[in-house]
């Protein structure tokens, strides 16, 4: 595999990553969160968004 092919592949994967991260953020933004508490953080039962708890 040529270096240029590898770089092309890396760039495609980065674009995919950005797409999926934005998709996840959209879901979490419009979620009606139901947080379940843990010791150090709480996690939403629907979208798995995590919020840290501070003492
Ligand atoms: Zn949620």
mmCIF file of the protein (N, C-alpha, C, O) and its ligand, coordinates in Angstrom:
data_MODEL
# 
_entry.id   MODEL 
# 
loop_
_entity.id 
_entity.type 
_entity.pdbx_number_of_molecules 
1 polymer     1 
2 non-polymer 1 
# 
_entity_poly.entity_id                      1 
_entity_poly.type                           'polypeptide(L)' 
_entity_poly.nstd_linkage                   no 
_entity_poly.nstd_monomer                   no 
_entity_poly.pdbx_seq_one_letter_code       
;(UNK)(UNK)(UNK)(UNK)(UNK)(UNK)(UNK)(UNK)(UNK)(UNK)(UNK)(UNK)(UNK)(UNK)(UNK)(UNK)
(UNK)(UNK)(UNK)(UNK)(UNK)(UNK)(UNK)(UNK)(UNK)(UNK)(UNK)(UNK)(UNK)(UNK)(UNK)(UNK)
(UNK)(UNK)(UNK)(UNK)(UNK)(UNK)(UNK)(UNK)(UNK)(UNK)(UNK)(UNK)(UNK)(UNK)(UNK)(UNK)
(UNK)(UNK)(UNK)(UNK)(UNK)(UNK)(UNK)
;
_entity_poly.pdbx_seq_one_letter_code_can   XXXXXXXXXXXXXXXXXXXXXXXXXXXXXXXXXXXXXXXXXXXXXXXXXXXXXXX 
_entity_poly.pdbx_strand_id                 A 
# 
loop_
_entity_poly_seq.entity_id 
_entity_poly_seq.num 
_entity_poly_seq.mon_id 
_entity_poly_seq.hetero 
1 1  UNK n 
1 2  UNK n 
1 3  UNK n 
1 4  UNK n 
1 5  UNK n 
1 6  UNK n 
1 7  UNK n 
1 8  UNK n 
1 9  UNK n 
1 10 UNK n 
1 11 UNK n 
1 12 UNK n 
1 13 UNK n 
1 14 UNK n 
1 15 UNK n 
1 16 UNK n 
1 17 UNK n 
1 18 UNK n 
1 19 UNK n 
1 20 UNK n 
1 21 UNK n 
1 22 UNK n 
1 23 UNK n 
1 24 UNK n 
1 25 UNK n 
1 26 UNK n 
1 27 UNK n 
1 28 UNK n 
1 29 UNK n 
1 30 UNK n 
1 31 UNK n 
1 32 UNK n 
1 33 UNK n 
1 34 UNK n 
1 35 UNK n 
1 36 UNK n 
1 37 UNK n 
1 38 UNK n 
1 39 UNK n 
1 40 UNK n 
1 41 UNK n 
1 42 UNK n 
1 43 UNK n 
1 44 UNK n 
1 45 UNK n 
1 46 UNK n 
1 47 UNK n 
1 48 UNK n 
1 49 UNK n 
1 50 UNK n 
1 51 UNK n 
1 52 UNK n 
1 53 UNK n 
1 54 UNK n 
1 55 UNK n 
# 
loop_
_struct_asym.id 
_struct_asym.entity_id 
A 1 
B 2 
# 
loop_
_chem_comp.id 
_chem_comp.type 
_chem_comp.mon_nstd_flag 
UNK 'L-peptide linking' . 
ZN  non-polymer         . 
# 
_pdbx_entity_nonpoly.entity_id   2 
_pdbx_entity_nonpoly.name        ? 
_pdbx_entity_nonpoly.comp_id     ZN 
# 
_pdbx_nonpoly_scheme.asym_id         B 
_pdbx_nonpoly_scheme.entity_id       2 
_pdbx_nonpoly_scheme.mon_id          ZN 
_pdbx_nonpoly_scheme.ndb_seq_num     1 
_pdbx_nonpoly_scheme.pdb_seq_num     101 
_pdbx_nonpoly_scheme.auth_seq_num    101 
_pdbx_nonpoly_scheme.pdb_mon_id      ZN 
_pdbx_nonpoly_scheme.auth_mon_id     ZN 
_pdbx_nonpoly_scheme.pdb_strand_id   A 
_pdbx_nonpoly_scheme.pdb_ins_code    . 
# 
loop_
_atom_site.group_PDB 
_atom_site.id 
_atom_site.type_symbol 
_atom_site.label_atom_id 
_atom_site.label_alt_id 
_atom_site.label_comp_id 
_atom_site.label_asym_id 
_atom_site.label_entity_id 
_atom_site.label_seq_id 
_atom_site.pdbx_PDB_ins_code 
_atom_site.Cartn_x 
_atom_site.Cartn_y 
_atom_site.Cartn_z 
_atom_site.occupancy 
_atom_site.B_iso_or_equiv 
_atom_site.pdbx_formal_charge 
_atom_site.auth_seq_id 
_atom_site.auth_comp_id 
_atom_site.auth_asym_id 
_atom_site.auth_atom_id 
_atom_site.pdbx_PDB_model_num 
ATOM   1   N  N  . UNK A 1 1  ? 0.834   -1.199 0.000  1.00 0.00 ? 1   UNK A N  1 
ATOM   2   C  CA . UNK A 1 1  ? 0.000   0.000  0.000  1.00 0.00 ? 1   UNK A CA 1 
ATOM   3   C  C  . UNK A 1 1  ? 0.867   1.247  0.000  1.00 0.00 ? 1   UNK A C  1 
ATOM   4   O  O  . UNK A 1 1  ? 1.791   1.369  0.804  1.00 0.00 ? 1   UNK A O  1 
ATOM   5   N  N  . UNK A 1 2  ? 0.565   2.178  -0.909 1.00 0.00 ? 2   UNK A N  1 
ATOM   6   C  CA . UNK A 1 2  ? 1.316   3.429  -1.004 1.00 0.00 ? 2   UNK A CA 1 
ATOM   7   C  C  . UNK A 1 2  ? 1.001   4.353  0.179  1.00 0.00 ? 2   UNK A C  1 
ATOM   8   O  O  . UNK A 1 2  ? -0.087  4.323  0.755  1.00 0.00 ? 2   UNK A O  1 
ATOM   9   N  N  . UNK A 1 3  ? 1.998   5.171  0.513  1.00 0.00 ? 3   UNK A N  1 
ATOM   10  C  CA . UNK A 1 3  ? 1.796   6.131  1.600  1.00 0.00 ? 3   UNK A CA 1 
ATOM   11  C  C  . UNK A 1 3  ? 0.604   7.044  1.302  1.00 0.00 ? 3   UNK A C  1 
ATOM   12  O  O  . UNK A 1 3  ? -0.196  7.346  2.188  1.00 0.00 ? 3   UNK A O  1 
ATOM   13  N  N  . UNK A 1 4  ? 0.499   7.476  0.047  1.00 0.00 ? 4   UNK A N  1 
ATOM   14  C  CA . UNK A 1 4  ? -0.608  8.370  -0.309 1.00 0.00 ? 4   UNK A CA 1 
ATOM   15  C  C  . UNK A 1 4  ? -1.964  7.683  -0.134 1.00 0.00 ? 4   UNK A C  1 
ATOM   16  O  O  . UNK A 1 4  ? -2.951  8.329  0.217  1.00 0.00 ? 4   UNK A O  1 
ATOM   17  N  N  . UNK A 1 5  ? -2.006  6.361  -0.381 1.00 0.00 ? 5   UNK A N  1 
ATOM   18  C  CA . UNK A 1 5  ? -3.245  5.605  -0.172 1.00 0.00 ? 5   UNK A CA 1 
ATOM   19  C  C  . UNK A 1 5  ? -3.600  5.544  1.313  1.00 0.00 ? 5   UNK A C  1 
ATOM   20  O  O  . UNK A 1 5  ? -4.760  5.668  1.704  1.00 0.00 ? 5   UNK A O  1 
ATOM   21  N  N  . UNK A 1 6  ? -2.556  5.348  2.126  1.00 0.00 ? 6   UNK A N  1 
ATOM   22  C  CA . UNK A 1 6  ? -2.768  5.278  3.577  1.00 0.00 ? 6   UNK A CA 1 
ATOM   23  C  C  . UNK A 1 6  ? -3.276  6.616  4.100  1.00 0.00 ? 6   UNK A C  1 
ATOM   24  O  O  . UNK A 1 6  ? -4.205  6.671  4.907  1.00 0.00 ? 6   UNK A O  1 
ATOM   25  N  N  . UNK A 1 7  ? -2.639  7.718  3.618  1.00 0.00 ? 7   UNK A N  1 
ATOM   26  C  CA . UNK A 1 7  ? -3.073  9.048  4.053  1.00 0.00 ? 7   UNK A CA 1 
ATOM   27  C  C  . UNK A 1 7  ? -4.517  9.326  3.633  1.00 0.00 ? 7   UNK A C  1 
ATOM   28  O  O  . UNK A 1 7  ? -5.292  9.938  4.367  1.00 0.00 ? 7   UNK A O  1 
ATOM   29  N  N  . UNK A 1 8  ? -4.852  8.857  2.425  1.00 0.00 ? 8   UNK A N  1 
ATOM   30  C  CA . UNK A 1 8  ? -6.216  9.028  1.934  1.00 0.00 ? 8   UNK A CA 1 
ATOM   31  C  C  . UNK A 1 8  ? -7.195  8.283  2.838  1.00 0.00 ? 8   UNK A C  1 
ATOM   32  O  O  . UNK A 1 8  ? -8.251  8.806  3.197  1.00 0.00 ? 8   UNK A O  1 
ATOM   33  N  N  . UNK A 1 9  ? -6.832  7.067  3.195  1.00 0.00 ? 9   UNK A N  1 
ATOM   34  C  CA . UNK A 1 9  ? -7.663  6.240  4.069  1.00 0.00 ? 9   UNK A CA 1 
ATOM   35  C  C  . UNK A 1 9  ? -7.830  6.904  5.433  1.00 0.00 ? 9   UNK A C  1 
ATOM   36  O  O  . UNK A 1 9  ? -8.935  6.938  5.975  1.00 0.00 ? 9   UNK A O  1 
ATOM   37  N  N  . UNK A 1 10 ? -6.733  7.437  5.993  1.00 0.00 ? 10  UNK A N  1 
ATOM   38  C  CA . UNK A 1 10 ? -6.783  8.111  7.295  1.00 0.00 ? 10  UNK A CA 1 
ATOM   39  C  C  . UNK A 1 10 ? -7.734  9.302  7.239  1.00 0.00 ? 10  UNK A C  1 
ATOM   40  O  O  . UNK A 1 10 ? -8.531  9.512  8.153  1.00 0.00 ? 10  UNK A O  1 
ATOM   41  N  N  . UNK A 1 11 ? -7.645  10.079 6.162  1.00 0.00 ? 11  UNK A N  1 
ATOM   42  C  CA . UNK A 1 11 ? -8.518  11.238 6.021  1.00 0.00 ? 11  UNK A CA 1 
ATOM   43  C  C  . UNK A 1 11 ? -9.987  10.848 5.905  1.00 0.00 ? 11  UNK A C  1 
ATOM   44  O  O  . UNK A 1 11 ? -10.864 11.523 6.445  1.00 0.00 ? 11  UNK A O  1 
ATOM   45  N  N  . UNK A 1 12 ? -10.248 9.747  5.191  1.00 0.00 ? 12  UNK A N  1 
ATOM   46  C  CA . UNK A 1 12 ? -11.629 9.261  5.080  1.00 0.00 ? 12  UNK A CA 1 
ATOM   47  C  C  . UNK A 1 12 ? -12.158 8.859  6.455  1.00 0.00 ? 12  UNK A C  1 
ATOM   48  O  O  . UNK A 1 12 ? -13.299 9.160  6.807  1.00 0.00 ? 12  UNK A O  1 
ATOM   49  N  N  . UNK A 1 13 ? -11.314 8.176  7.223  1.00 0.00 ? 13  UNK A N  1 
ATOM   50  C  CA . UNK A 1 13 ? -11.720 7.724  8.551  1.00 0.00 ? 13  UNK A CA 1 
ATOM   51  C  C  . UNK A 1 13 ? -11.968 8.906  9.488  1.00 0.00 ? 13  UNK A C  1 
ATOM   52  O  O  . UNK A 1 13 ? -12.883 8.872  10.311 1.00 0.00 ? 13  UNK A O  1 
ATOM   53  N  N  . UNK A 1 14 ? -11.138 9.962  9.357  1.00 0.00 ? 14  UNK A N  1 
ATOM   54  C  CA . UNK A 1 14 ? -11.339 11.165 10.172 1.00 0.00 ? 14  UNK A CA 1 
ATOM   55  C  C  . UNK A 1 14 ? -12.689 11.802 9.859  1.00 0.00 ? 14  UNK A C  1 
ATOM   56  O  O  . UNK A 1 14 ? -13.409 12.238 10.757 1.00 0.00 ? 14  UNK A O  1 
ATOM   57  N  N  . UNK A 1 15 ? -13.020 11.847 8.560  1.00 0.00 ? 15  UNK A N  1 
ATOM   58  C  CA . UNK A 1 15 ? -14.310 12.416 8.171  1.00 0.00 ? 15  UNK A CA 1 
ATOM   59  C  C  . UNK A 1 15 ? -15.461 11.578 8.705  1.00 0.00 ? 15  UNK A C  1 
ATOM   60  O  O  . UNK A 1 15 ? -16.476 12.109 9.156  1.00 0.00 ? 15  UNK A O  1 
ATOM   61  N  N  . UNK A 1 16 ? -15.290 10.254 8.649  1.00 0.00 ? 16  UNK A N  1 
ATOM   62  C  CA . UNK A 1 16 ? -16.296 9.353  9.209  1.00 0.00 ? 16  UNK A CA 1 
ATOM   63  C  C  . UNK A 1 16 ? -16.455 9.599  10.705 1.00 0.00 ? 16  UNK A C  1 
ATOM   64  O  O  . UNK A 1 16 ? -17.571 9.656  11.222 1.00 0.00 ? 16  UNK A O  1 
ATOM   65  N  N  . UNK A 1 17 ? -15.326 9.743  11.391 1.00 0.00 ? 17  UNK A N  1 
ATOM   66  C  CA . UNK A 1 17 ? -15.332 9.956  12.834 1.00 0.00 ? 17  UNK A CA 1 
ATOM   67  C  C  . UNK A 1 17 ? -16.086 11.231 13.192 1.00 0.00 ? 17  UNK A C  1 
ATOM   68  O  O  . UNK A 1 17 ? -16.910 11.237 14.108 1.00 0.00 ? 17  UNK A O  1 
ATOM   69  N  N  . UNK A 1 18 ? -15.799 12.317 12.461 1.00 0.00 ? 18  UNK A N  1 
ATOM   70  C  CA . UNK A 1 18 ? -16.481 13.586 12.708 1.00 0.00 ? 18  UNK A CA 1 
ATOM   71  C  C  . UNK A 1 18 ? -17.988 13.436 12.478 1.00 0.00 ? 18  UNK A C  1 
ATOM   72  O  O  . UNK A 1 18 ? -18.800 13.944 13.251 1.00 0.00 ? 18  UNK A O  1 
ATOM   73  N  N  . UNK A 1 19 ? -18.345 12.729 11.403 1.00 0.00 ? 19  UNK A N  1 
ATOM   74  C  CA . UNK A 1 19 ? -19.752 12.505 11.102 1.00 0.00 ? 19  UNK A CA 1 
ATOM   75  C  C  . UNK A 1 19 ? -20.461 11.799 12.254 1.00 0.00 ? 19  UNK A C  1 
ATOM   76  O  O  . UNK A 1 19 ? -21.521 12.232 12.707 1.00 0.00 ? 19  UNK A O  1 
ATOM   77  N  N  . UNK A 1 20 ? -19.859 10.703 12.720 1.00 0.00 ? 20  UNK A N  1 
ATOM   78  C  CA . UNK A 1 20 ? -20.503 9.910  13.783 1.00 0.00 ? 20  UNK A CA 1 
ATOM   79  C  C  . UNK A 1 20 ? -20.507 10.627 15.118 1.00 0.00 ? 20  UNK A C  1 
ATOM   80  O  O  . UNK A 1 20 ? -21.449 10.481 15.896 1.00 0.00 ? 20  UNK A O  1 
ATOM   81  N  N  . UNK A 1 21 ? -19.446 11.417 15.400 1.00 0.00 ? 21  UNK A N  1 
ATOM   82  C  CA . UNK A 1 21 ? -19.418 12.185 16.647 1.00 0.00 ? 21  UNK A CA 1 
ATOM   83  C  C  . UNK A 1 21 ? -20.534 13.231 16.652 1.00 0.00 ? 21  UNK A C  1 
ATOM   84  O  O  . UNK A 1 21 ? -21.202 13.437 17.665 1.00 0.00 ? 21  UNK A O  1 
ATOM   85  N  N  . UNK A 1 22 ? -20.728 13.890 15.502 1.00 0.00 ? 22  UNK A N  1 
ATOM   86  C  CA . UNK A 1 22 ? -21.794 14.881 15.399 1.00 0.00 ? 22  UNK A CA 1 
ATOM   87  C  C  . UNK A 1 22 ? -23.165 14.230 15.519 1.00 0.00 ? 22  UNK A C  1 
ATOM   88  O  O  . UNK A 1 22 ? -24.076 14.787 16.131 1.00 0.00 ? 22  UNK A O  1 
ATOM   89  N  N  . UNK A 1 23 ? -23.300 13.047 14.931 1.00 0.00 ? 23  UNK A N  1 
ATOM   90  C  CA . UNK A 1 23 ? -24.555 12.307 14.996 1.00 0.00 ? 23  UNK A CA 1 
ATOM   91  C  C  . UNK A 1 23 ? -24.880 11.967 16.451 1.00 0.00 ? 23  UNK A C  1 
ATOM   92  O  O  . UNK A 1 23 ? -26.017 12.118 16.898 1.00 0.00 ? 23  UNK A O  1 
ATOM   93  N  N  . UNK A 1 24 ? -23.872 11.511 17.174 1.00 0.00 ? 24  UNK A N  1 
ATOM   94  C  CA . UNK A 1 24 ? -24.048 11.172 18.588 1.00 0.00 ? 24  UNK A CA 1 
ATOM   95  C  C  . UNK A 1 24 ? -24.420 12.416 19.403 1.00 0.00 ? 24  UNK A C  1 
ATOM   96  O  O  . UNK A 1 24 ? -25.301 12.355 20.260 1.00 0.00 ? 24  UNK A O  1 
ATOM   97  N  N  . UNK A 1 25 ? -23.748 13.545 19.135 1.00 0.00 ? 25  UNK A N  1 
ATOM   98  C  CA . UNK A 1 25 ? -24.049 14.787 19.849 1.00 0.00 ? 25  UNK A CA 1 
ATOM   99  C  C  . UNK A 1 25 ? -25.489 15.219 19.621 1.00 0.00 ? 25  UNK A C  1 
ATOM   100 O  O  . UNK A 1 25 ? -26.157 15.686 20.544 1.00 0.00 ? 25  UNK A O  1 
ATOM   101 N  N  . UNK A 1 26 ? -25.964 15.063 18.390 1.00 0.00 ? 26  UNK A N  1 
ATOM   102 C  CA . UNK A 1 26 ? -27.352 15.418 18.068 1.00 0.00 ? 26  UNK A CA 1 
ATOM   103 C  C  . UNK A 1 26 ? -28.323 14.588 18.901 1.00 0.00 ? 26  UNK A C  1 
ATOM   104 O  O  . UNK A 1 26 ? -29.272 15.116 19.481 1.00 0.00 ? 26  UNK A O  1 
ATOM   105 N  N  . UNK A 1 27 ? -28.071 13.290 18.951 1.00 0.00 ? 27  UNK A N  1 
ATOM   106 C  CA . UNK A 1 27 ? -28.934 12.384 19.725 1.00 0.00 ? 27  UNK A CA 1 
ATOM   107 C  C  . UNK A 1 27 ? -28.932 12.791 21.199 1.00 0.00 ? 27  UNK A C  1 
ATOM   108 O  O  . UNK A 1 27 ? -29.981 12.851 21.841 1.00 0.00 ? 27  UNK A O  1 
ATOM   109 N  N  . UNK A 1 28 ? -27.735 13.071 21.724 1.00 0.00 ? 28  UNK A N  1 
ATOM   110 C  CA . UNK A 1 28 ? -27.620 13.402 23.137 1.00 0.00 ? 28  UNK A CA 1 
ATOM   111 C  C  . UNK A 1 28 ? -28.202 14.780 23.444 1.00 0.00 ? 28  UNK A C  1 
ATOM   112 O  O  . UNK A 1 28 ? -28.685 15.016 24.552 1.00 0.00 ? 28  UNK A O  1 
ATOM   113 N  N  . UNK A 1 29 ? -28.161 15.693 22.469 1.00 0.00 ? 29  UNK A N  1 
ATOM   114 C  CA . UNK A 1 29 ? -28.711 17.030 22.667 1.00 0.00 ? 29  UNK A CA 1 
ATOM   115 C  C  . UNK A 1 29 ? -30.225 16.990 22.814 1.00 0.00 ? 29  UNK A C  1 
ATOM   116 O  O  . UNK A 1 29 ? -30.794 17.736 23.611 1.00 0.00 ? 29  UNK A O  1 
ATOM   117 N  N  . UNK A 1 30 ? -30.881 16.119 22.045 1.00 0.00 ? 30  UNK A N  1 
ATOM   118 C  CA . UNK A 1 30 ? -32.342 16.089 22.059 1.00 0.00 ? 30  UNK A CA 1 
ATOM   119 C  C  . UNK A 1 30 ? -32.909 14.980 22.938 1.00 0.00 ? 30  UNK A C  1 
ATOM   120 O  O  . UNK A 1 30 ? -34.121 14.768 22.967 1.00 0.00 ? 30  UNK A O  1 
ATOM   121 N  N  . UNK A 1 31 ? -32.047 14.281 23.646 1.00 0.00 ? 31  UNK A N  1 
ATOM   122 C  CA . UNK A 1 31 ? -32.497 13.206 24.526 1.00 0.00 ? 31  UNK A CA 1 
ATOM   123 C  C  . UNK A 1 31 ? -33.173 13.764 25.772 1.00 0.00 ? 31  UNK A C  1 
ATOM   124 O  O  . UNK A 1 31 ? -32.745 14.777 26.325 1.00 0.00 ? 31  UNK A O  1 
ATOM   125 N  N  . UNK A 1 32 ? -34.239 13.088 26.205 1.00 0.00 ? 32  UNK A N  1 
ATOM   126 C  CA . UNK A 1 32 ? -34.878 13.428 27.478 1.00 0.00 ? 32  UNK A CA 1 
ATOM   127 C  C  . UNK A 1 32 ? -34.174 12.564 28.530 1.00 0.00 ? 32  UNK A C  1 
ATOM   128 O  O  . UNK A 1 32 ? -34.641 11.484 28.891 1.00 0.00 ? 32  UNK A O  1 
ATOM   129 N  N  . UNK A 1 33 ? -33.027 13.080 29.012 1.00 0.00 ? 33  UNK A N  1 
ATOM   130 C  CA . UNK A 1 33 ? -32.140 12.275 29.850 1.00 0.00 ? 33  UNK A CA 1 
ATOM   131 C  C  . UNK A 1 33 ? -32.791 11.685 31.104 1.00 0.00 ? 33  UNK A C  1 
ATOM   132 O  O  . UNK A 1 33 ? -33.593 12.330 31.779 1.00 0.00 ? 33  UNK A O  1 
ATOM   133 N  N  . UNK A 1 34 ? -32.422 10.464 31.382 1.00 0.00 ? 34  UNK A N  1 
ATOM   134 C  CA . UNK A 1 34 ? -32.765 9.814  32.652 1.00 0.00 ? 34  UNK A CA 1 
ATOM   135 C  C  . UNK A 1 34 ? -31.452 9.315  33.228 1.00 0.00 ? 34  UNK A C  1 
ATOM   136 O  O  . UNK A 1 34 ? -31.000 8.211  32.925 1.00 0.00 ? 34  UNK A O  1 
ATOM   137 N  N  . UNK A 1 35 ? -30.839 10.163 34.080 1.00 0.00 ? 35  UNK A N  1 
ATOM   138 C  CA . UNK A 1 35 ? -29.526 9.792  34.613 1.00 0.00 ? 35  UNK A CA 1 
ATOM   139 C  C  . UNK A 1 35 ? -29.613 8.797  35.754 1.00 0.00 ? 35  UNK A C  1 
ATOM   140 O  O  . UNK A 1 35 ? -30.481 8.882  36.622 1.00 0.00 ? 35  UNK A O  1 
ATOM   141 N  N  . UNK A 1 36 ? -28.691 7.856  35.724 1.00 0.00 ? 36  UNK A N  1 
ATOM   142 C  CA . UNK A 1 36 ? -28.560 6.875  36.787 1.00 0.00 ? 36  UNK A CA 1 
ATOM   143 C  C  . UNK A 1 36 ? -27.238 7.163  37.489 1.00 0.00 ? 36  UNK A C  1 
ATOM   144 O  O  . UNK A 1 36 ? -26.187 7.189  36.850 1.00 0.00 ? 36  UNK A O  1 
ATOM   145 N  N  . UNK A 1 37 ? -27.287 7.376  38.785 1.00 0.00 ? 37  UNK A N  1 
ATOM   146 C  CA . UNK A 1 37 ? -26.088 7.777  39.513 1.00 0.00 ? 37  UNK A CA 1 
ATOM   147 C  C  . UNK A 1 37 ? -25.090 6.672  39.747 1.00 0.00 ? 37  UNK A C  1 
ATOM   148 O  O  . UNK A 1 37 ? -25.443 5.518  39.990 1.00 0.00 ? 37  UNK A O  1 
ATOM   149 N  N  . UNK A 1 38 ? -23.829 7.060  39.667 1.00 0.00 ? 38  UNK A N  1 
ATOM   150 C  CA . UNK A 1 38 ? -22.726 6.180  40.061 1.00 0.00 ? 38  UNK A CA 1 
ATOM   151 C  C  . UNK A 1 38 ? -21.960 6.957  41.118 1.00 0.00 ? 38  UNK A C  1 
ATOM   152 O  O  . UNK A 1 38 ? -22.427 8.002  41.570 1.00 0.00 ? 38  UNK A O  1 
ATOM   153 N  N  . UNK A 1 39 ? -20.808 6.473  41.516 1.00 0.00 ? 39  UNK A N  1 
ATOM   154 C  CA . UNK A 1 39 ? -20.040 7.187  42.540 1.00 0.00 ? 39  UNK A CA 1 
ATOM   155 C  C  . UNK A 1 39 ? -19.370 8.440  41.975 1.00 0.00 ? 39  UNK A C  1 
ATOM   156 O  O  . UNK A 1 39 ? -19.415 9.507  42.588 1.00 0.00 ? 39  UNK A O  1 
ATOM   157 N  N  . UNK A 1 40 ? -18.760 8.304  40.821 1.00 0.00 ? 40  UNK A N  1 
ATOM   158 C  CA . UNK A 1 40 ? -17.999 9.429  40.272 1.00 0.00 ? 40  UNK A CA 1 
ATOM   159 C  C  . UNK A 1 40 ? -18.674 10.085 39.072 1.00 0.00 ? 40  UNK A C  1 
ATOM   160 O  O  . UNK A 1 40 ? -18.323 11.200 38.685 1.00 0.00 ? 40  UNK A O  1 
ATOM   161 N  N  . UNK A 1 41 ? -19.629 9.396  38.497 1.00 0.00 ? 41  UNK A N  1 
ATOM   162 C  CA . UNK A 1 41 ? -20.334 9.968  37.352 1.00 0.00 ? 41  UNK A CA 1 
ATOM   163 C  C  . UNK A 1 41 ? -21.726 9.365  37.254 1.00 0.00 ? 41  UNK A C  1 
ATOM   164 O  O  . UNK A 1 41 ? -22.034 8.349  37.877 1.00 0.00 ? 41  UNK A O  1 
ATOM   165 N  N  . UNK A 1 42 ? -22.564 10.025 36.449 1.00 0.00 ? 42  UNK A N  1 
ATOM   166 C  CA . UNK A 1 42 ? -23.891 9.483  36.198 1.00 0.00 ? 42  UNK A CA 1 
ATOM   167 C  C  . UNK A 1 42 ? -24.069 9.347  34.696 1.00 0.00 ? 42  UNK A C  1 
ATOM   168 O  O  . UNK A 1 42 ? -23.547 10.146 33.919 1.00 0.00 ? 42  UNK A O  1 
ATOM   169 N  N  . UNK A 1 43 ? -24.816 8.320  34.300 1.00 0.00 ? 43  UNK A N  1 
ATOM   170 C  CA . UNK A 1 43 ? -24.977 8.026  32.889 1.00 0.00 ? 43  UNK A CA 1 
ATOM   171 C  C  . UNK A 1 43 ? -26.449 7.958  32.527 1.00 0.00 ? 43  UNK A C  1 
ATOM   172 O  O  . UNK A 1 43 ? -27.260 7.383  33.253 1.00 0.00 ? 43  UNK A O  1 
ATOM   173 N  N  . UNK A 1 44 ? -26.783 8.565  31.371 1.00 0.00 ? 44  UNK A N  1 
ATOM   174 C  CA . UNK A 1 44 ? -28.161 8.532  30.898 1.00 0.00 ? 44  UNK A CA 1 
ATOM   175 C  C  . UNK A 1 44 ? -28.512 7.128  30.417 1.00 0.00 ? 44  UNK A C  1 
ATOM   176 O  O  . UNK A 1 44 ? -27.731 6.490  29.711 1.00 0.00 ? 44  UNK A O  1 
ATOM   177 N  N  . UNK A 1 45 ? -29.697 6.654  30.805 1.00 0.00 ? 45  UNK A N  1 
ATOM   178 C  CA . UNK A 1 45 ? -30.127 5.310  30.429 1.00 0.00 ? 45  UNK A CA 1 
ATOM   179 C  C  . UNK A 1 45 ? -30.473 5.206  28.946 1.00 0.00 ? 45  UNK A C  1 
ATOM   180 O  O  . UNK A 1 45 ? -30.430 4.121  28.367 1.00 0.00 ? 45  UNK A O  1 
ATOM   181 N  N  . UNK A 1 46 ? -30.817 6.340  28.336 1.00 0.00 ? 46  UNK A N  1 
ATOM   182 C  CA . UNK A 1 46 ? -31.221 6.317  26.924 1.00 0.00 ? 46  UNK A CA 1 
ATOM   183 C  C  . UNK A 1 46 ? -30.048 6.505  25.963 1.00 0.00 ? 46  UNK A C  1 
ATOM   184 O  O  . UNK A 1 46 ? -29.814 5.680  25.080 1.00 0.00 ? 46  UNK A O  1 
ATOM   185 N  N  . UNK A 1 47 ? -29.313 7.608  26.151 1.00 0.00 ? 47  UNK A N  1 
ATOM   186 C  CA . UNK A 1 47 ? -28.288 7.954  25.153 1.00 0.00 ? 47  UNK A CA 1 
ATOM   187 C  C  . UNK A 1 47 ? -26.864 7.689  25.644 1.00 0.00 ? 47  UNK A C  1 
ATOM   188 O  O  . UNK A 1 47 ? -25.902 7.894  24.903 1.00 0.00 ? 47  UNK A O  1 
ATOM   189 N  N  . UNK A 1 48 ? -26.727 7.226  26.914 1.00 0.00 ? 48  UNK A N  1 
ATOM   190 C  CA . UNK A 1 48 ? -25.422 6.908  27.496 1.00 0.00 ? 48  UNK A CA 1 
ATOM   191 C  C  . UNK A 1 48 ? -24.502 8.110  27.678 1.00 0.00 ? 48  UNK A C  1 
ATOM   192 O  O  . UNK A 1 48 ? -23.290 7.957  27.827 1.00 0.00 ? 48  UNK A O  1 
ATOM   193 N  N  . UNK A 1 49 ? -25.097 9.332  27.663 1.00 0.00 ? 49  UNK A N  1 
ATOM   194 C  CA . UNK A 1 49 ? -24.316 10.522 27.950 1.00 0.00 ? 49  UNK A CA 1 
ATOM   195 C  C  . UNK A 1 49 ? -23.846 10.435 29.395 1.00 0.00 ? 49  UNK A C  1 
ATOM   196 O  O  . UNK A 1 49 ? -24.606 10.052 30.284 1.00 0.00 ? 49  UNK A O  1 
ATOM   197 N  N  . UNK A 1 50 ? -22.583 10.795 29.620 1.00 0.00 ? 50  UNK A N  1 
ATOM   198 C  CA . UNK A 1 50 ? -22.006 10.715 30.957 1.00 0.00 ? 50  UNK A CA 1 
ATOM   199 C  C  . UNK A 1 50 ? -21.727 12.108 31.496 1.00 0.00 ? 50  UNK A C  1 
ATOM   200 O  O  . UNK A 1 50 ? -21.155 12.952 30.806 1.00 0.00 ? 50  UNK A O  1 
ATOM   201 N  N  . UNK A 1 51 ? -22.141 12.338 32.748 1.00 0.00 ? 51  UNK A N  1 
ATOM   202 C  CA . UNK A 1 51 ? -21.817 13.598 33.410 1.00 0.00 ? 51  UNK A CA 1 
ATOM   203 C  C  . UNK A 1 51 ? -21.067 13.281 34.690 1.00 0.00 ? 51  UNK A C  1 
ATOM   204 O  O  . UNK A 1 51 ? -21.481 12.428 35.476 1.00 0.00 ? 51  UNK A O  1 
ATOM   205 N  N  . UNK A 1 52 ? -19.951 13.984 34.888 1.00 0.00 ? 52  UNK A N  1 
ATOM   206 C  CA . UNK A 1 52 ? -19.155 13.771 36.085 1.00 0.00 ? 52  UNK A CA 1 
ATOM   207 C  C  . UNK A 1 52 ? -19.824 14.442 37.266 1.00 0.00 ? 52  UNK A C  1 
ATOM   208 O  O  . UNK A 1 52 ? -20.443 15.497 37.125 1.00 0.00 ? 52  UNK A O  1 
ATOM   209 N  N  . UNK A 1 53 ? -19.699 13.832 38.421 1.00 0.00 ? 53  UNK A N  1 
ATOM   210 C  CA . UNK A 1 53 ? -20.252 14.403 39.650 1.00 0.00 ? 53  UNK A CA 1 
ATOM   211 C  C  . UNK A 1 53 ? -19.091 14.959 40.465 1.00 0.00 ? 53  UNK A C  1 
ATOM   212 O  O  . UNK A 1 53 ? -18.069 14.301 40.663 1.00 0.00 ? 53  UNK A O  1 
ATOM   213 N  N  . UNK A 1 54 ? -19.281 16.189 40.929 1.00 0.00 ? 54  UNK A N  1 
ATOM   214 C  CA . UNK A 1 54 ? -18.223 16.810 41.724 1.00 0.00 ? 54  UNK A CA 1 
ATOM   215 C  C  . UNK A 1 54 ? -18.688 16.988 43.150 1.00 0.00 ? 54  UNK A C  1 
ATOM   216 O  O  . UNK A 1 54 ? -19.866 17.244 43.400 1.00 0.00 ? 54  UNK A O  1 
ATOM   217 N  N  . UNK A 1 55 ? -17.766 16.853 44.085 1.00 0.00 ? 55  UNK A N  1 
ATOM   218 C  CA . UNK A 1 55 ? -18.106 17.008 45.490 1.00 0.00 ? 55  UNK A CA 1 
ATOM   219 C  C  . UNK A 1 55 ? -17.417 18.227 46.055 1.00 0.00 ? 55  UNK A C  1 
ATOM   220 O  O  . UNK A 1 55 ? -17.577 18.533 47.237 1.00 0.00 ? 55  UNK A O  1 
HETATM 221 ZN ZN . ZN  B 2 .  ? -29.925 10.967 27.449 1.00 0.00 ? 101 ZN  A ZN 1 
# 
